[in-house]
């Protein structure tokens, strides 16, 4: 079989973090009862007129600048005509002829190599509603709450060649957008969605193959599986002497298969024309400069600073700075307790463990840096031992409790009185002659059991360092 190269471009839709929709005052909050966040404008009622939400433009400019795009000082909206039940106006207000951002790029790192992925454009548009298919009743229901929610669509050039590059690109975009506060980019809630345009060609040739577009991709794992499946499907067609058809396909992640939805439309199929109800937008240089000046310190710069300023490993800094929320918690905790490496360790180990157990993301962390800093101080001062500290942290994570009050109220302070511990250690020695004999016979690990028994007798509140020293002394 011939060697084939995969060519991939992405259309990434991002719901923007505004309180109201792009052209009306309806709420954009996720999860409301069906059709409760609606009005005549976002349901396309005759005679209703759109009014642009300025915050949408602010977010679009901010993302464009962070993605190294040119900001078009003059842009406008167009009507994209298509007829689906979840599109109440029978057209979508979007941007074709004069998008707000063009000619950008983001850099990704895959297998130790840096690559620049070009961005063709970023444009603003409104989201459609959502169809709910009830197979039992043989009907489809429509929820217009999402109709009119502001989107930016980030259109890349076909510069990616593997699923690994696609995931790296999406992760980089997500990190940038979250740092800006422009969106929460939750794939599972649809606030970040990627359509994959993929074709294959014989390795070494320049001509692009016929592309297909895959939709319904709501996780990085689903995207990787869909790319692998579609690549092989197209190769099989070509090897069998067939011809790949330009079409839109729906990915079913449960079945790990894609299904044809419709032939792929081109721009002329949508009969675009300038929207007559919305005036053009002029973006002043002062407006752009103001947004540029408000940019945060992004992940790459923050990561380098953490390594040099705090002396934490590069791998730890990479994980912590992947979330601006976690990075903010780390910096404030380090400032309050003066122990940056300890702060990093609590976030890298226990925090990430609990997040994985609960299937949550770093953005879902609710505990205050002050309480993590107090916990670190209690541990460093020897007020509590490491096992109690882990127990207290579980409460800090879940309920944001004050560790100092919790330790005092629950009697969890560590026992450091050597005379009291000596009595407990002696009793453990007397009650465990076999382990004592094992230790004296050269089995060093036996002391671990004796330490554990002492800790158990002291209800976990003994100082393990003192216990170990006393055991060695008495043995």
N, C-alpha and C positions, 0 to 999 in steps of 0.2 A: 504494500500500500504506500502511496505517496506521503510525504511529510506535509502537514497542513499547519498554517498559522491562523490563530484566532484573532479577529479584529473586533474590538468592543468600544462602543461609546455609550454614555449614560445620559438619561434625562432624569434629573433628581428634583422631585417636588418637595418643598419645605413649607409647612404651615407656619406662619409668622406669629410671634407671641404678642399679639395686640389684644386688648380687652374687647374690642368691637370689630365687626367685619369690615371688609375693604371699602364697601360703598354704602353702608348703612350703620345704624347704631345697635344692631342686634349682638348679643353676647357670642363670643367664640369659645366659651368654656366647654370642655369635653364631657360627654356623658349625661347630658340633660334628657328629659323625656322627649320622645320623638315629636318634631315639629313645634317645639316650644320656643326655640330661638329663631323666630322668623318674623318677617314683616312684608308689606307689599313689594319692597325693593328686591329683597333676596329671594322672593318666590315669583318674581317676574310678572307682577300684576300690571295690566295696562295703565299707562299714565304715570307710573312711578319713575322717579329719576335718581340716578346714582350720584353720590357725593364722595369724592376720594378722601380716604383716611391718610393724613400726612405721615403718621407713624409707620405705615407700610413703606413709604418712600424712604424714610430714615433707615429702616432695617435693610432695604434693598441696596442702598448706597453703602452702608457699613459692610455688608457681606461682599459687595463688589470690590471695595477697597482692600479688604483682607485677602481677597482672591486675586489681587494684582490686576484688576480689570480697569479698562478705561470707562469713566462715567460719562455717559452722553448728557451734555448739558441741556439738550432739548429732546424730549421723548413724548410718546403719546400712546393711547390705548386703541386697540382694534377689536372688532367683533369677529369671533370665530364661530361660524354657523354649523351646528350639528344638532341632531334630534334624538335625544335619549330621555327616558322618563325622569332621570335624576338631574336633568338640566332644565330647570323650570322656564327659562326665557327662550329656549330653543337656540340660544347662542351663548358663548362664553366670552366675557370681556378679558382680553389678553393683550399681548404686545407682539407684533410680527415685524412691522416695517421699521420701527424705531424703539428697540428695547433699551432699558435703562443702563445696562452694563454690557461691554463686549471685550473680547481679546485679552482674557486673563490667563492665569495658570496657577496651579498648586503643585508643590513638590512632595513626592512620596518616597519612602524608603522601603524596599523589598529585598530581602536576602542581602542586606548590606550595601545595596546599590541605590543611588538616588536617581529619580526620574521625574521629569516635569510633565504634568498632564495639562494640556491646553484647554481652556474654557472658551467655547465659541461665543456664548452670551448668557446673561442672566436677565430674565424678564419677569414682570409682575403679572399676576392674573388672579381670578377668583376660582375657588374650588367649587365642584359640583356637589349635589346631595349624595345620599347613600341608598342603594337598593338592598332590601332584605328579602331574600328568596325563601318562601315557605313551601317546601316540597310536599309536606303532608296535606296542606290545603290547596296545593296547585295554584299558588298566587305569588305575586311579588308586591311588597310594600315599599313605600318611599319615605325617607326621613330627610327633610330639607334643612335640618340644623346646621349641617356642614356647608350648605350652599352659600356662597359669598364669603367664606372664610379666606383670608388673604394668603396667597401663595407666592413664592418665587420659584421659578423653574431654572435650574442650573444645567445648561446643555454643554456637554464636553465635546471635544473633537474625538475621533476614533483612535485614541492613542494607547489604549490598554490592550494587553495581549494575554492576560490570564486572570483567573478568579482572584488570585492573590493581589494583583495590582488593583483590581476593582474594589476589593474590600479595603485595601490601604487608602485608596482615594476617598471612599465613602467615610471611613473613620476620620480622615484628615478634615473633610468638609464638616462632619458632625462636630468635631472638637472646636473648629474655628467658629461655627455658628453658635454653639453653646457658650463659648467664651464671650461672644458679643451679646448674649442674652436675646438673640433674635428668634430663637425657637428652642423647645426642649428636645426636638429631633427624636422622639420616641417612635421607633418603627412599628412597635406592637399596637400603638394607637393611631397610626397613619399620619403622624405629623412629619414624618420623613418617609418618602416613598421613591423607589428607584425603578425606572423602566430601562431594561437592558436591550440595546441594539447590538446584534451580534451577526457576524458573517465569518466565513472561513475562506482561505485562499491557499493555493499551493505555495509552500515556503519559497521565498526568493522572488516572487512576482510582486508587482506594484499595484496591479489592478484589483480593486475591491470586489469581493463577492456580493451576492444578493443578501441583504440583511433581513432579519426578522426582529420584531420587537416583543419582548416578554414583559407581561404585567403581573400584578398580584404577588409581589415579592415583599414580604414584611419582616425579614430577618436576614442577617448576614449569611447564616448557614443555608437558608433557602436560596439566596442569590448564588452562592457557590455551587449548590447542587443544580440549579437551573442552567447555569453557564456550562457545566460539564455535560449535562444531558443534551442541551441544544447544539453544542459543538459536535457531539458524536452523531446526533440525528442528521445534521447537515452533511457531515462527512459520508455517512452511510448512503444518503441520497445521491451524492456526487459519484461515489464509487460504484453505485448500481446503474450509473448512466442517466440518472434523473436530473431534474432542475429544481433548485430551491426557489420557493415562491415567496415574494415579499408580502408579509402578512403580520398581523398582531396575534400573539398567542398568549393564552392564560396558563400560568404555572400552578399545578396542584401539588403542593409540597407533601401531602399525605400519600398520594399515589406516586410521587416523584416522576410525574409526566407533565408535558405541556399539551394544550389542545388549541386548535385554531379557533380564533374568535371572529376575525373579519380580515378582509384584504387591507393591507396597510395604506392609509390615506397619505397623500402629499398635500402641501399647503394649498394648492389650487382647489382641492376637493372641499375645503372648508369655506371657500368664497369670502376670504377676509376683506374687510373694508374698515376705514377709520370710524371709530365710535362717534356718532353725531352728538351724544349727550355729555361727553366729557371733553373739556378743553385740553390742549397740550400742556405739558409740564416743563417749566424752565427751572433748571437747578443752578443757582448762583455759585460762584467760587467760594463765597463765604460759607454757604451751607455745607459744601463738601469739606472745607477746612475745619469747620466746627465738629463734624462727625469724625474726621480723621484724628482730631485732637483728643477725642473721648475714647479712642481705642484702648483696650486693656493690654497688659503684657500677655502675649500669646504663649502657648505651650512650649514652643522651641526655645524662646528666650528664657522663660521661667525655669525650664529644665536645666539649662546651662547654669543659671544663677544658683539653683538649689545645690548642685554638685559643688560649686566653688564656695558658696557662702555657708552652707550647712554641713558640707562634708559627707553627704549621704551618697550611697552608690548610684550610678547612672541608671541602673535598671529600676531602682526604687523611685527615683525622681521621674522617670518616664511614666510609671504607673500612676503616681500621685498627681502629676500635672495633666493627665489625660482628662481629668474632670476639674473644671475651675472651682466647683463647690468644694471638692476634697482638698484642692490646693489651698483655698482660703482657710479651711479648717486647720490644715497643717501649719500654715504660717502663723495664725493667731495662737494656736496651741504652743508652738515653739517659742513665740514671744513671751507668753505668759509663764511657762515653766522653765525656760532656758535650757531645755533638753531636746533639741531638734531630732537627734537620732532615735530617742525614745518615742517621740511623737510619730515619727515616720514608721517605726516598728508597730505601734498600735494600729495604725491605719493599714499598713501592708499586710499584717497577719490577721488580727482578730476582726477588724472592721470588714475587710474583704471576705473573710470566711462567712461572717453573718449575712452579708449582702448576697452571697451565692446561695446560702441555705434558704433565704427568703425570696430568691429570684428578684432581687431589687438592684437598682443602680446607685452609684455614688451620689447622684442628685437627690436621692430619697433619704439621705442621712439627715436626721433632725436633731442630734445632740449638739450642745453648745461647746465650742472649743474650751470655754472656761472649765467645764466639768471634766473634760479629758485631761486638761492641765492639772487640775486638782488631784485626779487619780494618779497621775505620774508622780506628783510631789509626795503623795502618801506612800507610794511604793518606794521611791528613792530614799525617803526618810526612815524607812523600815517600820512605818506604822502598820502596814499590812504586808503580807507576803504575796508571792506571785500568784498562787492558786486563788487566794481571796480576791486579788486584784482582777483576775479574769471573771470571777463571779460578779463583782461590782460592775465591771465594764458591761456585762450583759444587761444590767439594769440601766446603766447610762445610755446604752444604745437604744434600748426599747422605750424608756420613759424619761430620758434626759434628767435623771435624778442628780442631786448634789452628793457627790461621793463622801464628803466629809460628814454630812449629816447622816447618811445611810450607814456608814461604818460605825458611828457613835451610837445610833439608835438600835442597831442590830448586834452590838457587842462583837464586832469583827476585828478589832485592833489586835495586832500581833503580840503574842506573849514573848517578851525579851528577858524576863527574870530568870537568870541562870539557875538559881536555887530551886524554883518551881519546876523548871524543865528537867533538872537533874533527877528529881524524884520520879518524873514520868518516864524518863529514859531508863532508869534503873529497873522500874517495873516491867518495861518492855523486854529488857535483857533477861530478867528472871522468868518471864512467861514464854520466851522463845529460845530454848536451849539449842535446838537444831541449827537455827540460823546463826546463833552465836558460835557454835562449833564450826560451821561452814566458813565463817569469816576468819576465825582463828586458824583454820586449816588452809587459808590462802585464797578463798573465794571472795574477792573484793566486792563483787556485786551483791553479796548477801547483806551488806550494810544498807543498801537501798531499801530492802524490805523492812529493816528495822526502823529506818527513818520514816517510812510510810506508816508503820504501826504507831509510832510516836505522834505523828501528825494526826492520825485518826483519833488517838486517845485525847489529843488536845483540841479536837473538833476543827482541825485545819488551821488553827490560829498560832501555832508555834513557829518560831523563827527557824527555818530549815538549816541555816548556816550554823547556828548555835547547837541545834540538835545533832548535826553531823559531827561537830567538834566534840561534844560530850560523849557520843557513842564511841568514837575512836579512843578517847581518853579512858573511859571505863572498861573498854574491851582490851 
